[in-house]
Amino acid sequence: MTEADLPVPEPRASALTLRGVSKTYGGTHAVAGIDLDVPSGMYYGLLGPNGAGKTTTLSMISGLLRPDRGEIRVAGVDLGSRPREAKRRMGVLPDRLRTFDRLTGRQLLHYTGMLRGMKAKTVAERTDDLAAALGFEDALGRIVSDYSAGMTKKIMLAGAMLHSPQLLVLDEPFEAVDPASSAKVLEILDGYVANGGTVLLSSHGMDLIEQVCTRVAVLVAGQVLEEGLVADVKGDQTLEQRFVELSGGLGEVEGLEWLHTFSD
């Protein structure tokens, strides 16, 4: 059999598609007409310096903000015209955690499941499974306001995964999470991706992005400056070096000479 006789592989379906997505605040473009395709079954990194429009982009993807222009599709479903159906296909862990922290952990996950239209028995079973996997079984009976920052992040991650979405949108999922718990979360996510799930991962941890992501997009000043396979984007540099370069370089720090004088 020659190479020409081999079957042509099917193109990988998109878990998330953005076309011409824009958002303006007071005449300033926070996001300026970006296009993205996130293939299913992989980790995809979304990077950007502070003020680059990354949080705005993630908020539009998760349905918390409406774009001024453009189209967002989640697993082929248009978020603008069919928001409930699109949102059923994704789970979201925001960076700025806001939750009903006077509920216990179990109550919070029960409430999350009810909002998703899940059966109470299914929610209870999955809550126990996720608590065991993520290591917060002993915290389920405590109110969330008593949780540490890392524990809060873990229970919010459990809420994002509870309904078994096709796409997970995770903004800084490992911030404040201890190394052992981070390794466990990665193990869970690796299994999820290996079975066809997609993780859109935003993090300032460049080593992590370089380690786990197949593709990456770098957002600067509301525009995608670079997108592609991690190896192609970083070239012969580390991903962190390439990110700094795309973000405008280090530059020189001026005007802080007084900091070197020291007070008496």
C-alpha positions as CSV (number, residue, x, y, z in Angstrom):
1,M,0.0,0.0,0.0
2,T,1.4,3.4,-1.0
3,E,1.1,6.6,1.0
4,A,-1.6,7.8,-1.4
5,D,-3.7,4.7,-0.6
6,L,-3.7,5.4,3.1
7,P,-7.0,6.8,4.5
8,V,-7.1,10.5,5.1
9,P,-7.5,11.3,8.8
10,E,-10.7,13.0,9.7
11,P,-10.2,16.6,10.9
12,R,-10.5,17.0,14.6
13,A,-13.8,18.7,15.6
14,S,-13.6,22.1,17.3
15,A,-14.6,22.1,21.0
16,L,-14.6,25.9,20.8
17,T,-14.7,28.4,17.9
18,L,-14.4,32.2,18.0
19,R,-15.0,34.3,14.9
20,G,-14.4,38.0,14.9
21,V,-15.1,38.4,18.6
22,S,-14.8,42.0,19.9
23,K,-15.6,43.8,23.1
24,T,-15.2,47.6,23.6
25,Y,-15.3,49.5,26.9
26,G,-15.6,53.3,26.6
27,G,-14.2,53.4,23.1
28,T,-11.2,51.1,24.0
29,H,-11.0,47.7,22.4
30,A,-10.5,45.2,25.2
31,V,-10.8,42.4,22.5
32,A,-10.3,43.4,18.9
33,G,-11.9,40.9,16.5
34,I,-10.1,37.6,17.5
35,D,-10.5,34.2,15.8
36,L,-9.7,31.0,17.6
37,D,-10.2,27.3,17.0
38,V,-9.8,25.0,20.0
39,P,-9.7,21.3,18.8
40,S,-11.4,18.7,20.9
41,G,-9.4,16.2,23.0
42,M,-6.5,18.4,24.1
43,Y,-5.1,21.0,26.5
44,Y,-5.2,24.4,24.8
45,G,-3.4,27.3,26.5
46,L,-4.6,30.9,26.4
47,L,-1.8,33.3,27.5
48,G,-1.7,37.1,27.9
49,P,-0.1,39.7,30.1
50,N,-2.2,41.7,32.5
51,G,-4.6,44.0,30.6
52,A,-4.3,42.0,27.3
53,G,-8.0,41.2,27.2
54,K,-7.6,37.6,28.4
55,T,-10.2,37.8,31.2
56,T,-12.7,39.6,28.9
57,T,-12.2,36.8,26.4
58,L,-12.7,34.1,28.9
59,S,-15.8,35.9,30.3
60,M,-17.3,36.0,26.8
61,I,-16.5,32.3,26.2
62,S,-18.2,31.4,29.5
63,G,-21.3,33.5,28.7
64,L,-20.7,36.1,31.5
65,L,-20.2,38.9,28.9
66,R,-21.9,39.3,25.6
67,P,-19.6,40.2,22.7
68,D,-20.2,43.5,20.8
69,R,-19.6,41.6,17.6
70,G,-18.6,38.1,16.5
71,E,-19.7,34.5,17.1
72,I,-18.7,31.9,19.7
73,R,-19.6,28.3,19.3
74,V,-19.2,25.6,21.9
75,A,-19.0,22.1,20.4
76,G,-20.8,23.5,17.4
77,V,-23.5,25.2,19.3
78,D,-23.9,29.0,18.9
79,L,-23.5,30.7,22.3
80,G,-25.4,33.8,21.3
81,S,-28.6,32.2,19.9
82,R,-28.6,29.0,22.0
83,P,-26.9,30.0,25.3
84,R,-28.4,27.3,27.6
85,E,-27.5,24.5,25.2
86,A,-24.0,25.9,24.7
87,K,-23.4,26.3,28.4
88,R,-24.5,22.7,29.1
89,R,-21.5,21.7,27.1
90,M,-18.9,23.5,29.2
91,G,-17.8,23.8,32.8
92,V,-16.1,27.0,34.0
93,L,-13.6,27.7,36.8
94,P,-13.1,31.5,37.0
95,D,-10.0,33.2,38.4
96,R,-12.0,35.6,40.6
97,L,-13.9,33.1,42.7
98,R,-17.3,34.2,43.8
99,T,-19.6,31.6,45.3
100,F,-22.3,31.0,47.9
101,D,-19.8,30.6,50.7
102,R,-22.4,30.3,53.5
103,L,-23.4,26.9,52.2
104,T,-21.5,23.7,53.1
105,G,-19.4,22.1,50.4
106,R,-22.0,19.4,49.8
107,Q,-24.8,22.0,49.7
108,L,-22.9,24.1,47.2
109,L,-22.3,21.1,44.8
110,H,-25.9,20.0,45.2
111,Y,-27.1,23.5,44.3
112,T,-24.7,23.5,41.3
113,G,-26.1,20.2,40.1
114,M,-29.7,21.4,40.5
115,L,-28.9,24.5,38.4
116,R,-27.6,22.1,35.7
117,G,-30.9,20.1,35.8
118,M,-29.2,17.0,37.2
119,K,-30.9,14.4,39.4
120,A,-30.2,14.6,43.1
121,K,-29.0,11.0,43.3
122,T,-26.5,11.6,40.5
123,V,-25.3,14.8,42.1
124,A,-24.7,13.1,45.5
125,E,-22.8,10.2,43.9
126,R,-20.6,12.5,41.8
127,T,-20.0,14.8,44.7
128,D,-18.6,11.8,46.7
129,D,-16.5,10.7,43.7
130,L,-15.1,14.2,43.1
131,A,-14.5,14.8,46.8
132,A,-12.5,11.5,47.1
133,A,-10.5,12.2,43.9
134,L,-9.7,15.8,44.9
135,G,-9.2,15.1,48.6
136,F,-11.8,17.2,50.3
137,E,-14.1,14.5,51.7
138,D,-13.6,15.8,55.3
139,A,-14.6,19.3,54.2
140,L,-18.0,18.6,52.6
141,G,-19.8,19.3,55.9
142,R,-18.1,22.6,56.5
143,I,-19.3,26.0,55.2
144,V,-17.2,27.2,52.3
145,S,-16.3,30.5,53.9
146,D,-14.1,28.4,56.3
147,Y,-12.2,26.8,53.4
148,S,-8.7,27.8,52.5
149,A,-8.1,29.4,49.1
150,G,-6.8,26.1,47.7
151,M,-9.7,24.1,49.1
152,T,-12.2,26.7,47.6
153,K,-10.5,26.3,44.3
154,K,-10.8,22.6,44.4
155,I,-14.5,22.6,45.2
156,M,-15.2,25.1,42.5
157,L,-13.3,22.8,40.1
158,A,-15.5,20.0,41.2
159,G,-18.5,22.1,40.4
160,A,-17.2,22.8,36.9
161,M,-16.7,19.0,36.3
162,L,-19.9,17.8,38.0
163,H,-22.1,17.6,34.9
164,S,-19.3,16.0,32.7
165,P,-19.0,18.8,30.2
166,Q,-17.2,18.5,26.8
167,L,-15.2,21.6,27.5
168,L,-13.5,22.8,30.7
169,V,-12.6,26.5,30.8
170,L,-10.1,26.8,33.6
171,D,-8.6,30.2,34.7
172,E,-5.6,29.8,37.0
173,P,-6.8,26.4,38.3
174,F,-3.6,25.7,40.3
175,E,-3.2,29.0,42.0
176,A,-3.1,28.5,45.8
177,V,-3.3,24.8,45.3
178,D,-0.6,22.7,47.0
179,P,1.8,20.6,44.8
180,A,0.3,17.3,45.8
181,S,-3.2,18.4,45.1
182,S,-2.1,20.0,41.8
183,A,-0.6,16.7,40.7
184,K,-3.9,14.9,41.5
185,V,-5.9,17.5,39.6
186,L,-3.6,17.1,36.6
187,E,-4.0,13.3,36.8
188,I,-7.8,13.8,36.7
189,L,-7.6,16.2,33.8
190,D,-5.2,14.0,31.9
191,G,-7.8,11.2,32.0
192,Y,-10.5,13.6,30.9
193,V,-8.5,14.8,27.9
194,A,-7.4,11.2,27.0
195,N,-11.1,10.3,26.7
196,G,-12.0,13.2,24.4
197,G,-12.5,16.1,26.8
198,T,-11.0,19.5,26.1
199,V,-9.3,21.9,28.6
200,L,-8.9,25.6,27.8
201,L,-6.3,26.5,30.3
202,S,-5.3,30.0,31.2
203,S,-2.3,30.4,33.6
204,H,0.7,32.5,34.3
205,G,2.6,29.3,35.0
206,M,4.5,29.0,31.7
207,D,6.2,25.8,32.7
208,L,2.8,24.2,33.2
209,I,1.5,25.4,29.9
210,E,4.6,24.2,28.1
211,Q,4.3,20.8,29.9
212,V,0.7,20.0,29.2
213,C,-0.7,22.0,26.3
214,T,-0.7,20.9,22.7
215,R,-1.5,24.3,21.3
216,V,-1.4,27.8,22.6
217,A,-2.6,31.3,21.7
218,V,-0.9,34.5,23.0
219,L,-3.2,37.4,23.4
220,V,-1.7,40.9,23.6
221,A,-3.6,44.2,23.4
222,G,-6.8,42.4,22.5
223,Q,-5.4,40.6,19.6
224,V,-4.0,37.1,19.0
225,L,-0.3,37.7,18.2
226,E,0.7,34.0,17.9
227,E,-1.2,30.7,17.8
228,G,-0.2,27.2,17.0
229,L,1.5,24.1,18.4
230,V,3.5,25.0,21.5
231,A,6.8,23.8,19.9
232,D,6.2,26.1,16.9
233,V,5.2,29.1,19.0
234,K,8.2,29.0,21.3
235,G,10.7,28.0,18.6
236,D,14.2,27.6,20.1
237,Q,13.3,29.6,23.2
238,T,11.3,28.6,26.3
239,L,7.7,29.5,26.2
240,E,8.3,32.1,28.9
241,Q,11.0,33.8,26.9
242,R,8.8,33.8,23.8
243,F,5.8,35.2,25.8
244,V,7.9,38.0,27.2
245,E,9.1,38.8,23.7
246,L,5.6,38.9,22.3
247,S,4.4,41.0,25.2
248,G,6.9,43.8,24.4
249,G,10.1,42.6,26.2
250,L,11.4,43.6,29.5
251,G,12.4,47.2,28.8
252,E,14.3,49.4,31.2
253,V,12.9,50.4,34.6
254,E,13.4,54.1,35.2
255,G,12.4,56.6,37.9
256,L,13.0,54.5,40.9
257,E,16.4,55.8,41.9
258,W,15.0,56.9,45.2
259,L,14.4,53.2,46.1
260,H,18.2,52.8,46.3
261,T,18.8,55.5,48.8
262,F,17.2,53.8,51.8
263,S,15.7,55.6,54.7
264,D,17.6,56.5,57.9
